[in-house]
Amino acid sequence: MENRVAEMEIKLTHMEDDLKTLNDAVVRQQTHIEKLELAVERLKDRINSQNEARGGEDIPDERPPHY
């Protein structure tokens, strides 16, 4: 019985470590996602500014001829 409890404690310790590792990865990914979202918003603003500088004309959203 004592051996089984020790094995379960070891497994629990490993699972807690794995959980912490996964949580750290999720936090890093979320931080990266937030940075990417900010970069996309900046690019959108930059494109809109360039469109306004050209007189507000939008670039047509059509397929290139090779499609």
C-alpha positions in Angstrom: 0.0 0.0 0.0 2.8 2.4 0.9 4.5 1.7 -2.4 1.3 2.6 -4.3 1.0 5.9 -2.4 4.6 6.8 -3.2 4.1 6.0 -6.9 0.9 8.2 -7.0 2.8 11.0 -5.3 5.6 10.8 -7.9 3.0 10.8 -10.7 1.3 13.8 -9.1 4.6 15.7 -8.9 5.3 15.0 -12.6 1.8 16.0 -13.6 2.1 19.3 -11.6 5.4 20.0 -13.3 3.9 19.2 -16.7 0.9 21.5 -15.9 3.3 24.4 -15.0 5.2 23.8 -18.2 2.1 23.9 -20.3 0.7 26.9 -18.5 4.0 28.8 -19.2 3.8 27.9 -22.9 0.2 29.2 -23.0 1.2 32.5 -21.4 4.0 32.9 -23.9 1.7 32.2 -26.8 -0.9 34.6 -25.6 1.7 37.3 -25.2 2.9 36.6 -28.8 -0.7 36.7 -30.1 -1.3 40.0 -28.5 1.9 41.4 -30.1 0.8 40.1 -33.5 -2.6 41.6 -33.1 -1.1 44.9 -32.3 1.2 44.7 -35.4 -1.8 43.9 -37.6 -3.7 46.9 -36.3 -0.7 49.1 -36.9 -0.4 47.7 -40.5 -4.1 48.4 -41.0 -3.7 52.0 -39.8 -0.7 52.4 -42.1 -2.6 51.1 -45.1 -5.6 53.4 -44.3 -3.2 56.4 -44.0 -1.6 55.6 -47.3 -5.1 55.2 -48.9 -6.1 58.6 -47.5 -2.9 60.2 -48.8 -3.7 59.0 -52.3 -7.1 60.7 -52.2 -9.1 57.9 -50.5 -9.2 55.6 -53.4 -9.3 52.0 -52.4 -7.3 49.3 -54.2 -9.8 47.0 -55.8 -10.0 43.6 -54.2 -9.9 41.4 -57.3 -7.9 38.3 -58.3 -4.7 38.8 -60.2 -5.0 37.7 -63.9 -2.9 34.5 -63.3 -5.7 33.0 -61.2 
